[in-house]
Amino acid sequence: MVGAFLEEGDISLSGVYGGMADPLPMMTLFDKQIQLRMGQANVKRWVPEIMPLLMNGDPLGVDGFASHHLPLDAAPEAYEKFQKKEDGFVKVLLQP
C-alpha cells in the first residue's frame, strides 16, 4: 500500500503504537526515498510547559473534540474501551 501512494517523503509514527503489523515493503520504501521515523511521545518532557496553559478553561478547544468526558479515576476503564473500540471511544477528556 505504501508504495502505491507515496513517491517520496516521510512517514512518522508517534505516540502509542498498537502492536504487530504486516511486514513493511522495505525495498519499495527504499526505492521511493521514504524515511521512517517513530518513537514514543515524550510526554514527560512537555508536561511542565503545557500544564500551566491548560489550567484555565479550554485554550486548545478539546471540550468539543472529545467523544467522552470522564473523571480521572475512570481512566483505566476508558483506556480499555478505547483500545477495544467500544462505545464510540475515540478521544477521551479526563477531568482531574
N, C-alpha and C positions, 0 to 999 in steps of 0.2 A: 504494500500500500504506500509506503513512504516514497518509494521510487517513482510511483505513478504521479505524484503531486508536486514534489519538490525538485527544482533544478539545482539550486544551491542555497545554503543558508544555515541556520542554527535550529536545533531542537533543544529546548530547555525544559527539564522536569524539576519542579521544586516542591517542597512540602512533604506530604506523606504519600509514599508510593504503595500501591495496592498489592504488590507481590509479583509472582512469576508472570512472564509474558511469552508469547511465541518468540522464537529466535528472530533477531533483527537481520534484515538483509544487508550485512556488513559490506559486501562488495559494491552494492548499489549505492549505499551511503558514501562510501569512499570515492567512487567514480563521480558522484554528483557534488563533491566538495561539502558534504553535510558535516557540521560539527555537533557533537552531542555534549551537553552539559547537564549535570544532575547533582543533587545533594539535598540533604535535609534542610528545611527552612531554619535559619539561625535565629529562632525566636528569642532566646535569652540575650542575644546581642542587642536587640532593638527595644526590649521592654522598658528600660529606664527612660528612653527618649519618647516612646509612643504613649505610655500610660498617662503622663500629665495632660496630653492633648485629648484624651478620651474621657476625662473625669467630669467634664461639663457638657451635658446634653448629648447630642448625636452629631458631632462635627463631620463624620465620614458618611453619614446617611445610611447606616447599616440597619436602622429600625425598619425601613420599608423594604429592604433587600432580603431580610431573613425569612425563612419559611416557618420558623418556630422561635418563640421567645420563652426561655425556661430559666428557673433559678440555677445557680451554680451547682448546687448539690444534686441536680438531675443530670449532670454531665455524663456519668458512666452509662446510664440507660440511653441518653440521647446519642452518644457515640455509637453504641451498639445498633440502634435503629438506623443511623446514618450509614454505617458500614454495610448493613443488610438491605439498604434502600427501602426501608419500611415507612409507611405512613407519610410519605411525601417529604421526608427529612432531606433537605438539600443544603441549606445554610441555617445554622442554629446560633442564636444570640443568647449567651449565658449571662445572666444578671447576678452580680455578686450580692 
